Amino acid sequence: ASEQAAALGRPVVAFPVPPSYTGEFLANQRRLLGEALTVSSAEPAALAAALAGLWRDPVRYAAAAAAGRERMGPSG
């Protein structure tokens, strides 16, 4: 779902959820999605801060959206 959202130009915020969605998995996702992915801790306050940071910074939001579209390529 993260890749699909990024390809649609939606910035992605993710956090580790062991045992399958680990820090190592997130590191791989970060290499794939680049600036489109913001990694947060699973703590509600940290997640809220990561989301608010994207919403409050239109330049960062636009860069994340562009990175996702660029890295995942056009549809088809």
Predicted model as a PDB file, atoms N, CA, C, CB and O in Angstrom, pLDDT in the B-factor column:
MODEL        1                                                                  
ATOM      1  N   ALA A   1       0.823  -1.182   0.000  1.00 89.00           N  
ATOM      2  CA  ALA A   1       0.000   0.000   0.000  1.00 89.00           C  
ATOM      3  C   ALA A   1       0.877   1.260   0.000  1.00 89.00           C  
ATOM      4  CB  ALA A   1      -0.942  -0.010   1.209  1.00 89.00           C  
ATOM      5  O   ALA A   1       0.515   2.265  -0.612  1.00 89.00           O  
ATOM      6  N   SER A   2       2.016   1.210   0.676  1.00 90.00           N  
ATOM      7  CA  SER A   2       2.893   2.383   0.720  1.00 90.00           C  
ATOM      8  C   SER A   2       3.394   2.746  -0.668  1.00 90.00           C  
ATOM      9  CB  SER A   2       4.079   2.132   1.654  1.00 90.00           C  
ATOM     10  O   SER A   2       3.434   3.920  -1.036  1.00 90.00           O  
ATOM     11  N   GLU A   3       3.775   1.737  -1.434  1.00 91.00           N  
ATOM     12  CA  GLU A   3       4.272   1.987  -2.782  1.00 91.00           C  
ATOM     13  C   GLU A   3       3.171   2.585  -3.655  1.00 91.00           C  
ATOM     14  CB  GLU A   3       4.806   0.688  -3.410  1.00 91.00           C  
ATOM     15  O   GLU A   3       3.421   3.505  -4.434  1.00 91.00           O  
ATOM     16  N   GLN A   4       1.963   2.064  -3.523  1.00 92.00           N  
ATOM     17  CA  GLN A   4       0.850   2.558  -4.319  1.00 92.00           C  
ATOM     18  C   GLN A   4       0.520   4.008  -3.953  1.00 92.00           C  
ATOM     19  CB  GLN A   4      -0.381   1.665  -4.124  1.00 92.00           C  
ATOM     20  O   GLN A   4       0.295   4.837  -4.835  1.00 92.00           O  
ATOM     21  N   ALA A   5       0.492   4.308  -2.666  1.00 93.00           N  
ATOM     22  CA  ALA A   5       0.222   5.675  -2.229  1.00 93.00           C  
ATOM     23  C   ALA A   5       1.301   6.627  -2.740  1.00 93.00           C  
ATOM     24  CB  ALA A   5       0.134   5.742  -0.696  1.00 93.00           C  
ATOM     25  O   ALA A   5       0.995   7.716  -3.227  1.00 93.00           O  
ATOM     26  N   ALA A   6       2.554   6.217  -2.627  1.00 93.00           N  
ATOM     27  CA  ALA A   6       3.654   7.060  -3.097  1.00 93.00           C  
ATOM     28  C   ALA A   6       3.552   7.305  -4.601  1.00 93.00           C  
ATOM     29  CB  ALA A   6       5.006   6.415  -2.758  1.00 93.00           C  
ATOM     30  O   ALA A   6       3.783   8.421  -5.066  1.00 93.00           O  
ATOM     31  N   ALA A   7       3.211   6.276  -5.352  1.00 93.00           N  
ATOM     32  CA  ALA A   7       3.077   6.413  -6.804  1.00 93.00           C  
ATOM     33  C   ALA A   7       1.967   7.389  -7.169  1.00 93.00           C  
ATOM     34  CB  ALA A   7       2.805   5.052  -7.445  1.00 93.00           C  
ATOM     35  O   ALA A   7       2.027   8.034  -8.215  1.00 93.00           O  
ATOM     36  N   LEU A   8       0.954   7.502  -6.314  1.00 92.00           N  
ATOM     37  CA  LEU A   8      -0.142   8.439  -6.545  1.00 92.00           C  
ATOM     38  C   LEU A   8       0.195   9.851  -6.059  1.00 92.00           C  
ATOM     39  CB  LEU A   8      -1.402   7.942  -5.853  1.00 92.00           C  
ATOM     40  O   LEU A   8      -0.633  10.757  -6.148  1.00 92.00           O  
ATOM     41  N   GLY A   9       1.410  10.030  -5.548  1.00 93.00           N  
ATOM     42  CA  GLY A   9       1.834  11.340  -5.083  1.00 93.00           C  
ATOM     43  C   GLY A   9       1.410  11.655  -3.668  1.00 93.00           C  
ATOM     44  O   GLY A   9       1.345  12.821  -3.279  1.00 93.00           O  
ATOM     45  N   ARG A  10       1.119  10.619  -2.893  1.00 94.00           N  
ATOM     46  CA  ARG A  10       0.736  10.811  -1.495  1.00 94.00           C  
ATOM     47  C   ARG A  10       1.920  10.498  -0.604  1.00 94.00           C  
ATOM     48  CB  ARG A  10      -0.476   9.925  -1.121  1.00 94.00           C  
ATOM     49  O   ARG A  10       2.402   9.366  -0.619  1.00 94.00           O  
ATOM     50  N   PRO A  11       2.408  11.451   0.168  1.00 95.00           N  
ATOM     51  CA  PRO A  11       3.489  11.157   1.098  1.00 95.00           C  
ATOM     52  C   PRO A  11       3.064  10.054   2.069  1.00 95.00           C  
ATOM     53  CB  PRO A  11       3.904  12.429   1.869  1.00 95.00           C  
ATOM     54  O   PRO A  11       1.896   9.967   2.450  1.00 95.00           O  
ATOM     55  N   VAL A  12       4.002   9.231   2.456  1.00 95.00           N  
ATOM     56  CA  VAL A  12       3.731   8.087   3.320  1.00 95.00           C  
ATOM     57  C   VAL A  12       4.439   8.277   4.653  1.00 95.00           C  
ATOM     58  CB  VAL A  12       4.179   6.767   2.649  1.00 95.00           C  
ATOM     59  O   VAL A  12       5.618   8.629   4.694  1.00 95.00           O  
ATOM     60  N   VAL A  13       3.710   8.042   5.750  1.00 96.00           N  
ATOM     61  CA  VAL A  13       4.300   8.024   7.079  1.00 96.00           C  
ATOM     62  C   VAL A  13       4.145   6.602   7.596  1.00 96.00           C  
ATOM     63  CB  VAL A  13       3.623   9.080   8.045  1.00 96.00           C  
ATOM     64  O   VAL A  13       3.040   6.061   7.623  1.00 96.00           O  
ATOM     65  N   ALA A  14       5.253   6.002   8.004  1.00 95.00           N  
ATOM     66  CA  ALA A  14       5.223   4.608   8.465  1.00 95.00           C  
ATOM     67  C   ALA A  14       6.005   4.472   9.757  1.00 95.00           C  
ATOM     68  CB  ALA A  14       5.796   3.657   7.390  1.00 95.00           C  
ATOM     69  O   ALA A  14       6.842   5.311  10.092  1.00 95.00           O  
ATOM     70  N   PHE A  15       5.717   3.405  10.470  1.00 94.00           N  
ATOM     71  CA  PHE A  15       6.405   3.119  11.729  1.00 94.00           C  
ATOM     72  C   PHE A  15       6.551   1.613  11.861  1.00 94.00           C  
ATOM     73  CB  PHE A  15       5.634   3.717  12.952  1.00 94.00           C  
ATOM     74  O   PHE A  15       5.769   0.859  11.282  1.00 94.00           O  
ATOM     75  N   PRO A  16       7.554   1.165  12.623  1.00 93.00           N  
ATOM     76  CA  PRO A  16       7.785  -0.272  12.763  1.00 93.00           C  
ATOM     77  C   PRO A  16       6.668  -0.956  13.548  1.00 93.00           C  
ATOM     78  CB  PRO A  16       9.122  -0.521  13.446  1.00 93.00           C  
ATOM     79  O   PRO A  16       6.179  -0.441  14.553  1.00 93.00           O  
ATOM     80  N   VAL A  17       6.283  -2.132  13.056  1.00 91.00           N  
ATOM     81  CA  VAL A  17       5.300  -2.985  13.725  1.00 91.00           C  
ATOM     82  C   VAL A  17       5.853  -4.405  13.661  1.00 91.00           C  
ATOM     83  CB  VAL A  17       3.857  -2.880  13.053  1.00 91.00           C  
ATOM     84  O   VAL A  17       5.525  -5.158  12.744  1.00 91.00           O  
ATOM     85  N   PRO A  18       6.696  -4.778  14.636  1.00 88.00           N  
ATOM     86  CA  PRO A  18       7.269  -6.117  14.619  1.00 88.00           C  
ATOM     87  C   PRO A  18       6.173  -7.180  14.736  1.00 88.00           C  
ATOM     88  CB  PRO A  18       8.289  -6.275  15.756  1.00 88.00           C  
ATOM     89  O   PRO A  18       5.132  -6.893  15.326  1.00 88.00           O  
ATOM     90  N   PRO A  19       6.352  -8.360  14.219  1.00 91.00           N  
ATOM     91  CA  PRO A  19       7.613  -8.918  13.753  1.00 91.00           C  
ATOM     92  C   PRO A  19       7.879  -8.736  12.263  1.00 91.00           C  
ATOM     93  CB  PRO A  19       7.652 -10.357  14.073  1.00 91.00           C  
ATOM     94  O   PRO A  19       9.018  -8.930  11.839  1.00 91.00           O  
ATOM     95  N   SER A  20       6.897  -8.375  11.452  1.00 86.00           N  
ATOM     96  CA  SER A  20       7.150  -8.338  10.015  1.00 86.00           C  
ATOM     97  C   SER A  20       7.527  -6.954   9.486  1.00 86.00           C  
ATOM     98  CB  SER A  20       5.943  -8.827   9.289  1.00 86.00           C  
ATOM     99  O   SER A  20       8.289  -6.865   8.523  1.00 86.00           O  
ATOM    100  N   TYR A  21       7.032  -5.899  10.067  1.00 89.00           N  
ATOM    101  CA  TYR A  21       7.312  -4.546   9.594  1.00 89.00           C  
ATOM    102  C   TYR A  21       8.362  -3.941  10.516  1.00 89.00           C  
ATOM    103  CB  TYR A  21       6.009  -3.664   9.555  1.00 89.00           C  
ATOM    104  O   TYR A  21       8.059  -3.086  11.348  1.00 89.00           O  
ATOM    105  N   THR A  22       9.589  -4.393  10.359  1.00 92.00           N  
ATOM    106  CA  THR A  22      10.682  -4.060  11.272  1.00 92.00           C  
ATOM    107  C   THR A  22      11.456  -2.823  10.805  1.00 92.00           C  
ATOM    108  CB  THR A  22      11.633  -5.249  11.404  1.00 92.00           C  
ATOM    109  O   THR A  22      11.185  -2.262   9.743  1.00 92.00           O  
ATOM    110  N   GLY A  23      12.403  -2.424  11.611  1.00 89.00           N  
ATOM    111  CA  GLY A  23      13.286  -1.330  11.237  1.00 89.00           C  
ATOM    112  C   GLY A  23      14.046  -1.631   9.963  1.00 89.00           C  
ATOM    113  O   GLY A  23      14.265  -0.741   9.142  1.00 89.00           O  
ATOM    114  N   GLU A  24      14.449  -2.880   9.792  1.00 92.00           N  
ATOM    115  CA  GLU A  24      15.161  -3.281   8.573  1.00 92.00           C  
ATOM    116  C   GLU A  24      14.245  -3.147   7.350  1.00 92.00           C  
ATOM    117  CB  GLU A  24      15.681  -4.739   8.700  1.00 92.00           C  
ATOM    118  O   GLU A  24      14.665  -2.666   6.297  1.00 92.00           O  
ATOM    119  N   PHE A  25      13.004  -3.574   7.506  1.00 93.00           N  
ATOM    120  CA  PHE A  25      12.039  -3.441   6.413  1.00 93.00           C  
ATOM    121  C   PHE A  25      11.829  -1.961   6.069  1.00 93.00           C  
ATOM    122  CB  PHE A  25      10.690  -4.105   6.795  1.00 93.00           C  
ATOM    123  O   PHE A  25      11.783  -1.591   4.896  1.00 93.00           O  
ATOM    124  N   LEU A  26      11.704  -1.129   7.093  1.00 93.00           N  
ATOM    125  CA  LEU A  26      11.532   0.305   6.851  1.00 93.00           C  
ATOM    126  C   LEU A  26      12.749   0.919   6.165  1.00 93.00           C  
ATOM    127  CB  LEU A  26      11.262   1.027   8.164  1.00 93.00           C  
ATOM    128  O   LEU A  26      12.609   1.822   5.341  1.00 93.00           O  
ATOM    129  N   ALA A  27      13.929   0.435   6.501  1.00 93.00           N  
ATOM    130  CA  ALA A  27      15.140   0.927   5.831  1.00 93.00           C  
ATOM    131  C   ALA A  27      15.093   0.584   4.346  1.00 93.00           C  
ATOM    132  CB  ALA A  27      16.413   0.326   6.482  1.00 93.00           C  
ATOM    133  O   ALA A  27      15.477   1.400   3.508  1.00 93.00           O  
ATOM    134  N   ASN A  28      14.627  -0.610   4.016  1.00 94.00           N  
ATOM    135  CA  ASN A  28      14.472  -0.993   2.612  1.00 94.00           C  
ATOM    136  C   ASN A  28      13.408  -0.138   1.927  1.00 94.00           C  
ATOM    137  CB  ASN A  28      14.107  -2.481   2.501  1.00 94.00           C  
ATOM    138  O   ASN A  28      13.586   0.283   0.784  1.00 94.00           O  
ATOM    139  N   GLN A  29      12.311   0.113   2.621  1.00 93.00           N  
ATOM    140  CA  GLN A  29      11.256   0.969   2.077  1.00 93.00           C  
ATOM    141  C   GLN A  29      11.799   2.371   1.819  1.00 93.00           C  
ATOM    142  CB  GLN A  29      10.047   1.028   3.041  1.00 93.00           C  
ATOM    143  O   GLN A  29      11.472   2.998   0.811  1.00 93.00           O  
ATOM    144  N   ARG A  30      12.618   2.847   2.723  1.00 93.00           N  
ATOM    145  CA  ARG A  30      13.198   4.186   2.586  1.00 93.00           C  
ATOM    146  C   ARG A  30      14.093   4.252   1.350  1.00 93.00           C  
ATOM    147  CB  ARG A  30      14.004   4.564   3.853  1.00 93.00           C  
ATOM    148  O   ARG A  30      14.081   5.247   0.626  1.00 93.00           O  
ATOM    149  N   ARG A  31      14.863   3.200   1.110  1.00 94.00           N  
ATOM    150  CA  ARG A  31      15.703   3.170  -0.086  1.00 94.00           C  
ATOM    151  C   ARG A  31      14.840   3.169  -1.346  1.00 94.00           C  
ATOM    152  CB  ARG A  31      16.626   1.936  -0.070  1.00 94.00           C  
ATOM    153  O   ARG A  31      15.201   3.794  -2.344  1.00 94.00           O  
ATOM    154  N   LEU A  32      13.714   2.478  -1.308  1.00 93.00           N  
ATOM    155  CA  LEU A  32      12.826   2.407  -2.463  1.00 93.00           C  
ATOM    156  C   LEU A  32      12.077   3.720  -2.676  1.00 93.00           C  
ATOM    157  CB  LEU A  32      11.835   1.263  -2.295  1.00 93.00           C  
ATOM    158  O   LEU A  32      12.038   4.239  -3.791  1.00 93.00           O  
ATOM    159  N   LEU A  33      11.489   4.251  -1.623  1.00 94.00           N  
ATOM    160  CA  LEU A  33      10.597   5.400  -1.753  1.00 94.00           C  
ATOM    161  C   LEU A  33      11.275   6.749  -1.549  1.00 94.00           C  
ATOM    162  CB  LEU A  33       9.485   5.269  -0.781  1.00 94.00           C  
ATOM    163  O   LEU A  33      10.716   7.786  -1.905  1.00 94.00           O  
ATOM    164  N   GLY A  34      12.478   6.740  -0.978  1.00 94.00           N  
ATOM    165  CA  GLY A  34      13.207   7.984  -0.777  1.00 94.00           C  
ATOM    166  C   GLY A  34      12.431   8.977   0.066  1.00 94.00           C  
ATOM    167  O   GLY A  34      11.890   8.629   1.115  1.00 94.00           O  
ATOM    168  N   GLU A  35      12.380  10.215  -0.399  1.00 94.00           N  
ATOM    169  CA  GLU A  35      11.758  11.303   0.340  1.00 94.00           C  
ATOM    170  C   GLU A  35      10.240  11.147   0.484  1.00 94.00           C  
ATOM    171  CB  GLU A  35      12.066  12.607  -0.336  1.00 94.00           C  
ATOM    172  O   GLU A  35       9.615  11.853   1.275  1.00 94.00           O  
ATOM    173  N   ALA A  36       9.657  10.232  -0.273  1.00 95.00           N  
ATOM    174  CA  ALA A  36       8.210  10.008  -0.179  1.00 95.00           C  
ATOM    175  C   ALA A  36       7.833   9.373   1.156  1.00 95.00           C  
ATOM    176  CB  ALA A  36       7.733   9.119  -1.332  1.00 95.00           C  
ATOM    177  O   ALA A  36       6.679   9.456   1.578  1.00 95.00           O  
ATOM    178  N   LEU A  37       8.796   8.740   1.821  1.00 96.00           N  
ATOM    179  CA  LEU A  37       8.534   8.036   3.076  1.00 96.00           C  
ATOM    180  C   LEU A  37       9.112   8.795   4.264  1.00 96.00           C  
ATOM    181  CB  LEU A  37       9.115   6.621   3.025  1.00 96.00           C  
ATOM    182  O   LEU A  37      10.291   9.149   4.283  1.00 96.00           O  
ATOM    183  N   THR A  38       8.270   9.033   5.240  1.00 95.00           N  
ATOM    184  CA  THR A  38       8.697   9.577   6.523  1.00 95.00           C  
ATOM    185  C   THR A  38       8.559   8.468   7.539  1.00 95.00           C  
ATOM    186  CB  THR A  38       7.863  10.842   6.935  1.00 95.00           C  
ATOM    187  O   THR A  38       7.482   7.891   7.687  1.00 95.00           O  
ATOM    188  N   VAL A  39       9.632   8.162   8.239  1.00 94.00           N  
ATOM    189  CA  VAL A  39       9.613   7.103   9.247  1.00 94.00           C  
ATOM    190  C   VAL A  39       9.440   7.740  10.622  1.00 94.00           C  
ATOM    191  CB  VAL A  39      10.918   6.244   9.190  1.00 94.00           C  
ATOM    192  O   VAL A  39      10.113   8.714  10.959  1.00 94.00           O  
ATOM    193  N   SER A  40       8.530   7.176  11.407  1.00 94.00           N  
ATOM    194  CA  SER A  40       8.217   7.666  12.739  1.00 94.00           C  
ATOM    195  C   SER A  40       8.290   6.505  13.719  1.00 94.00           C  
ATOM    196  CB  SER A  40       6.819   8.338  12.776  1.00 94.00           C  
ATOM    197  O   SER A  40       8.360   5.345  13.313  1.00 94.00           O  
ATOM    198  N   SER A  41       8.273   6.814  14.983  1.00 93.00           N  
ATOM    199  CA  SER A  41       8.094   5.748  15.964  1.00 93.00           C  
ATOM    200  C   SER A  41       6.602   5.462  16.046  1.00 93.00           C  
ATOM    201  CB  SER A  41       8.687   6.143  17.375  1.00 93.00           C  
ATOM    202  O   SER A  41       5.789   6.222  15.520  1.00 93.00           O  
ATOM    203  N   ALA A  42       6.247   4.377  16.699  1.00 92.00           N  
ATOM    204  CA  ALA A  42       4.840   3.980  16.796  1.00 92.00           C  
ATOM    205  C   ALA A  42       4.089   4.745  17.877  1.00 92.00           C  
ATOM    206  CB  ALA A  42       4.740   2.499  17.068  1.00 92.00           C  
ATOM    207  O   ALA A  42       2.888   4.538  18.056  1.00 92.00           O  
ATOM    208  N   GLU A  43       4.768   5.615  18.590  1.00 95.00           N  
ATOM    209  CA  GLU A  43       4.126   6.397  19.643  1.00 95.00           C  
ATOM    210  C   GLU A  43       3.146   7.401  19.031  1.00 95.00           C  
ATOM    211  CB  GLU A  43       5.185   7.129  20.501  1.00 95.00           C  
ATOM    212  O   GLU A  43       3.492   8.081  18.065  1.00 95.00           O  
ATOM    213  N   PRO A  44       1.939   7.503  19.571  1.00 96.00           N  
ATOM    214  CA  PRO A  44       0.943   8.416  18.996  1.00 96.00           C  
ATOM    215  C   PRO A  44       1.435   9.860  18.844  1.00 96.00           C  
ATOM    216  CB  PRO A  44      -0.290   8.407  19.851  1.00 96.00           C  
ATOM    217  O   PRO A  44       1.162  10.492  17.823  1.00 96.00           O  
ATOM    218  N   ALA A  45       2.139  10.380  19.820  1.00 97.00           N  
ATOM    219  CA  ALA A  45       2.617  11.764  19.733  1.00 97.00           C  
ATOM    220  C   ALA A  45       3.633  11.926  18.605  1.00 97.00           C  
ATOM    221  CB  ALA A  45       3.240  12.199  21.069  1.00 97.00           C  
ATOM    222  O   ALA A  45       3.608  12.928  17.891  1.00 97.00           O  
ATOM    223  N   ALA A  46       4.519  10.957  18.441  1.00 96.00           N  
ATOM    224  CA  ALA A  46       5.525  11.033  17.378  1.00 96.00           C  
ATOM    225  C   ALA A  46       4.872  10.912  16.009  1.00 96.00           C  
ATOM    226  CB  ALA A  46       6.584   9.936  17.557  1.00 96.00           C  
ATOM    227  O   ALA A  46       5.250  11.613  15.070  1.00 96.00           O  
ATOM    228  N   LEU A  47       3.903  10.031  15.898  1.00 95.00           N  
ATOM    229  CA  LEU A  47       3.191   9.859  14.638  1.00 95.00           C  
ATOM    230  C   LEU A  47       2.413  11.130  14.286  1.00 95.00           C  
ATOM    231  CB  LEU A  47       2.240   8.648  14.717  1.00 95.00           C  
ATOM    232  O   LEU A  47       2.424  11.571  13.137  1.00 95.00           O  
ATOM    233  N   ALA A  48       1.745  11.710  15.268  1.00 96.00           N  
ATOM    234  CA  ALA A  48       1.007  12.953  15.042  1.00 96.00           C  
ATOM    235  C   ALA A  48       1.962  14.078  14.621  1.00 96.00           C  
ATOM    236  CB  ALA A  48       0.230  13.356  16.316  1.00 96.00           C  
ATOM    237  O   ALA A  48       1.628  14.877  13.747  1.00 96.00           O  
ATOM    238  N   ALA A  49       3.131  14.141  15.233  1.00 97.00           N  
ATOM    239  CA  ALA A  49       4.109  15.174  14.884  1.00 97.00           C  
ATOM    240  C   ALA A  49       4.618  14.984  13.457  1.00 97.00           C  
ATOM    241  CB  ALA A  49       5.287  15.153  15.872  1.00 97.00           C  
ATOM    242  O   ALA A  49       4.803  15.959  12.729  1.00 97.00           O  
ATOM    243  N   ALA A  50       4.845  13.728  13.053  1.00 95.00           N  
ATOM    244  CA  ALA A  50       5.308  13.450  11.690  1.00 95.00           C  
ATOM    245  C   ALA A  50       4.251  13.866  10.672  1.00 95.00           C  
ATOM    246  CB  ALA A  50       5.648  11.955  11.526  1.00 95.00           C  
ATOM    247  O   ALA A  50       4.572  14.478   9.653  1.00 95.00           O  
ATOM    248  N   LEU A  51       3.003  13.536  10.947  1.00 95.00           N  
ATOM    249  CA  LEU A  51       1.912  13.910  10.038  1.00 95.00           C  
ATOM    250  C   LEU A  51       1.731  15.427   9.988  1.00 95.00           C  
ATOM    251  CB  LEU A  51       0.599  13.239  10.475  1.00 95.00           C  
ATOM    252  O   LEU A  51       1.595  16.006   8.910  1.00 95.00           O  
ATOM    253  N   ALA A  52       1.730  16.061  11.151  1.00 96.00           N  
ATOM    254  CA  ALA A  52       1.568  17.508  11.209  1.00 96.00           C  
ATOM    255  C   ALA A  52       2.720  18.218  10.502  1.00 96.00           C  
ATOM    256  CB  ALA A  52       1.473  17.975  12.662  1.00 96.00           C  
ATOM    257  O   ALA A  52       2.525  19.242   9.847  1.00 96.00           O  
ATOM    258  N   GLY A  53       3.919  17.659  10.643  1.00 94.00           N  
ATOM    259  CA  GLY A  53       5.071  18.252   9.973  1.00 94.00           C  
ATOM    260  C   GLY A  53       4.904  18.285   8.464  1.00 94.00           C  
ATOM    261  O   GLY A  53       5.269  19.266   7.816  1.00 94.00           O  
ATOM    262  N   LEU A  54       4.354  17.220   7.906  1.00 93.00           N  
ATOM    263  CA  LEU A  54       4.104  17.186   6.469  1.00 93.00           C  
ATOM    264  C   LEU A  54       3.017  18.178   6.073  1.00 93.00           C  
ATOM    265  CB  LEU A  54       3.711  15.778   6.032  1.00 93.00           C  
ATOM    266  O   LEU A  54       3.166  18.899   5.086  1.00 93.00           O  
ATOM    267  N   TRP A  55       1.935  18.222   6.826  1.00 93.00           N  
ATOM    268  CA  TRP A  55       0.817  19.116   6.498  1.00 93.00           C  
ATOM    269  C   TRP A  55       1.212  20.578   6.614  1.00 93.00           C  
ATOM    270  CB  TRP A  55      -0.371  18.833   7.408  1.00 93.00           C  
ATOM    271  O   TRP A  55       0.744  21.405   5.831  1.00 93.00           O  
ATOM    272  N   ARG A  56       2.061  20.911   7.571  1.00 96.00           N  
ATOM    273  CA  ARG A  56       2.419  22.307   7.817  1.00 96.00           C  
ATOM    274  C   ARG A  56       3.531  22.829   6.923  1.00 96.00           C  
ATOM    275  CB  ARG A  56       2.823  22.471   9.237  1.00 96.00           C  
ATOM    276  O   ARG A  56       3.791  24.031   6.880  1.00 96.00           O  
ATOM    277  N   ASP A  57       4.185  21.924   6.210  1.00 96.00           N  
ATOM    278  CA  ASP A  57       5.306  22.330   5.369  1.00 96.00           C  
ATOM    279  C   ASP A  57       4.988  21.978   3.909  1.00 96.00           C  
ATOM    280  CB  ASP A  57       6.633  21.640   5.834  1.00 96.00           C  
ATOM    281  O   ASP A  57       5.301  20.877   3.458  1.00 96.00           O  
ATOM    282  N   PRO A  58       4.372  22.900   3.176  1.00 96.00           N  
ATOM    283  CA  PRO A  58       3.966  22.582   1.807  1.00 96.00           C  
ATOM    284  C   PRO A  58       5.136  22.236   0.886  1.00 96.00           C  
ATOM    285  CB  PRO A  58       3.209  23.739   1.228  1.00 96.00           C  
ATOM    286  O   PRO A  58       4.969  21.465  -0.059  1.00 96.00           O  
ATOM    287  N   VAL A  59       6.300  22.789   1.148  1.00 96.00           N  
ATOM    288  CA  VAL A  59       7.467  22.467   0.321  1.00 96.00           C  
ATOM    289  C   VAL A  59       7.877  21.014   0.548  1.00 96.00           C  
ATOM    290  CB  VAL A  59       8.652  23.421   0.639  1.00 96.00           C  
ATOM    291  O   VAL A  59       8.139  20.284  -0.407  1.00 96.00           O  
ATOM    292  N   ARG A  60       7.931  20.598   1.806  1.00 95.00           N  
ATOM    293  CA  ARG A  60       8.276  19.215   2.133  1.00 95.00           C  
ATOM    294  C   ARG A  60       7.215  18.245   1.598  1.00 95.00           C  
ATOM    295  CB  ARG A  60       8.430  19.048   3.659  1.00 95.00           C  
ATOM    296  O   ARG A  60       7.549  17.183   1.072  1.00 95.00           O  
ATOM    297  N   TYR A  61       5.939  18.615   1.734  1.00 95.00           N  
ATOM    298  CA  TYR A  61       4.854  17.777   1.231  1.00 95.00           C  
ATOM    299  C   TYR A  61       4.984  17.599  -0.285  1.00 95.00           C  
ATOM    300  CB  TYR A  61       3.480  18.394   1.588  1.00 95.00           C  
ATOM    301  O   TYR A  61       4.868  16.485  -0.795  1.00 95.00           O  
ATOM    302  N   ALA A  62       5.224  18.697  -0.998  1.00 95.00           N  
ATOM    303  CA  ALA A  62       5.362  18.642  -2.451  1.00 95.00           C  
ATOM    304  C   ALA A  62       6.577  17.818  -2.866  1.00 95.00           C  
ATOM    305  CB  ALA A  62       5.468  20.051  -3.025  1.00 95.00           C  
ATOM    306  O   ALA A  62       6.517  17.070  -3.842  1.00 95.00           O  
ATOM    307  N   ALA A  63       7.680  17.952  -2.126  1.00 95.00           N  
ATOM    308  CA  ALA A  63       8.877  17.169  -2.441  1.00 95.00           C  
ATOM    309  C   ALA A  63       8.627  15.686  -2.232  1.00 95.00           C  
ATOM    310  CB  ALA A  63      10.058  17.626  -1.584  1.00 95.00           C  
ATOM    311  O   ALA A  63       9.069  14.866  -3.037  1.00 95.00           O  
ATOM    312  N   ALA A  64       7.924  15.328  -1.161  1.00 95.00           N  
ATOM    313  CA  ALA A  64       7.601  13.926  -0.898  1.00 95.00           C  
ATOM    314  C   ALA A  64       6.672  13.383  -1.977  1.00 95.00           C  
ATOM    315  CB  ALA A  64       6.955  13.768   0.493  1.00 95.00           C  
ATOM    316  O   ALA A  64       6.852  12.259  -2.443  1.00 95.00           O  
ATOM    317  N   ALA A  65       5.683  14.174  -2.374  1.00 94.00           N  
ATOM    318  CA  ALA A  65       4.753  13.744  -3.422  1.00 94.00           C  
ATOM    319  C   ALA A  65       5.487  13.525  -4.746  1.00 94.00           C  
ATOM    320  CB  ALA A  65       3.629  14.784  -3.603  1.00 94.00           C  
ATOM    321  O   ALA A  65       5.260  12.526  -5.428  1.00 94.00           O  
ATOM    322  N   ALA A  66       6.357  14.454  -5.102  1.00 95.00           N  
ATOM    323  CA  ALA A  66       7.113  14.339  -6.351  1.00 95.00           C  
ATOM    324  C   ALA A  66       8.063  13.151  -6.312  1.00 95.00           C  
ATOM    325  CB  ALA A  66       7.897  15.624  -6.621  1.00 95.00           C  
ATOM    326  O   ALA A  66       8.212  12.442  -7.307  1.00 95.00           O  
ATOM    327  N   ALA A  67       8.701  12.928  -5.175  1.00 94.00           N  
ATOM    328  CA  ALA A  67       9.634  11.799  -5.045  1.00 94.00           C  
ATOM    329  C   ALA A  67       8.905  10.471  -5.236  1.00 94.00           C  
ATOM    330  CB  ALA A  67      10.331  11.826  -3.667  1.00 94.00           C  
ATOM    331  O   ALA A  67       9.430   9.570  -5.890  1.00 94.00           O  
ATOM    332  N   GLY A  68       7.722  10.340  -4.683  1.00 92.00           N  
ATOM    333  CA  GLY A  68       6.957   9.105  -4.823  1.00 92.00           C  
ATOM    334  C   GLY A  68       6.593   8.836  -6.269  1.00 92.00           C  
ATOM    335  O   GLY A  68       6.761   7.721  -6.763  1.00 92.00           O  
ATOM    336  N   ARG A  69       6.095   9.861  -6.947  1.00 92.00           N  
ATOM    337  CA  ARG A  69       5.723   9.689  -8.360  1.00 92.00           C  
ATOM    338  C   ARG A  69       6.949   9.357  -9.204  1.00 92.00           C  
ATOM    339  CB  ARG A  69       5.039  10.963  -8.902  1.00 92.00           C  
ATOM    340  O   ARG A  69       6.890   8.509 -10.094  1.00 92.00           O  
ATOM    341  N   GLU A  70       8.063  10.034  -8.915  1.00 92.00           N  
ATOM    342  CA  GLU A  70       9.291   9.800  -9.682  1.00 92.00           C  
ATOM    343  C   GLU A  70       9.840   8.393  -9.453  1.00 92.00           C  
ATOM    344  CB  GLU A  70      10.351  10.837  -9.310  1.00 92.00           C  
ATOM    345  O   GLU A  70      10.213   7.706 -10.404  1.00 92.00           O  
ATOM    346  N   ARG A  71       9.888   7.973  -8.210  1.00 89.00           N  
ATOM    347  CA  ARG A  71      10.487   6.676  -7.895  1.00 89.00           C  
ATOM    348  C   ARG A  71       9.645   5.500  -8.356  1.00 89.00           C  
ATOM    349  CB  ARG A  71      10.719   6.569  -6.420  1.00 89.00           C  
ATOM    350  O   ARG A  71      10.184   4.461  -8.738  1.00 89.00           O  
ATOM    351  N   MET A  72       8.318   5.656  -8.325  1.00 87.00           N  
ATOM    352  CA  MET A  72       7.458   4.539  -8.702  1.00 87.00           C  
ATOM    353  C   MET A  72       7.100   4.552 -10.177  1.00 87.00           C  
ATOM    354  CB  MET A  72       6.200   4.559  -7.880  1.00 87.00           C  
ATOM    355  O   MET A  72       6.680   3.528 -10.716  1.00 87.00           O  
ATOM    356  N   GLY A  73       7.258   5.693 -10.843  1.00 83.00           N  
ATOM    357  CA  GLY A  73       7.007   5.780 -12.275  1.00 83.00           C  
ATOM    358  C   GLY A  73       5.533   5.919 -12.617  1.00 83.00           C  
ATOM    359  O   GLY A  73       4.670   5.836 -11.744  1.00 83.00           O  
ATOM    360  N   PRO A  74       5.255   6.131 -13.896  1.00 79.00           N  
ATOM    361  CA  PRO A  74       3.865   6.297 -14.319  1.00 79.00           C  
ATOM    362  C   PRO A  74       3.096   4.975 -14.275  1.00 79.00           C  
ATOM    363  CB  PRO A  74       3.813   6.881 -15.728  1.00 79.00           C  
ATOM    364  O   PRO A  74       3.680   3.891 -14.240  1.00 79.00           O  
ATOM    365  N   SER A  75       1.775   5.102 -14.280  1.00 76.00           N  
ATOM    366  CA  SER A  75       0.960   3.890 -14.266  1.00 76.00           C  
ATOM    367  C   SER A  75       1.096   3.133 -15.586  1.00 76.00           C  
ATOM    368  CB  SER A  75      -0.515   4.236 -13.999  1.00 76.00           C  
ATOM    369  O   SER A  75       1.445   3.693 -16.625  1.00 76.00           O  
ATOM    370  N   GLY A  76       0.809   1.864 -15.499  1.00 71.00           N  
ATOM    371  CA  GLY A  76       0.856   1.023 -16.705  1.00 71.00           C  
ATOM    372  C   GLY A  76       2.134   0.381 -16.840  1.00 71.00           C  
ATOM    373  O   GLY A  76       2.353  -0.364 -17.796  1.00 71.00           O  
TER     374      GLY A  76                                                      
ENDMDL                                                                          
END                                                                             
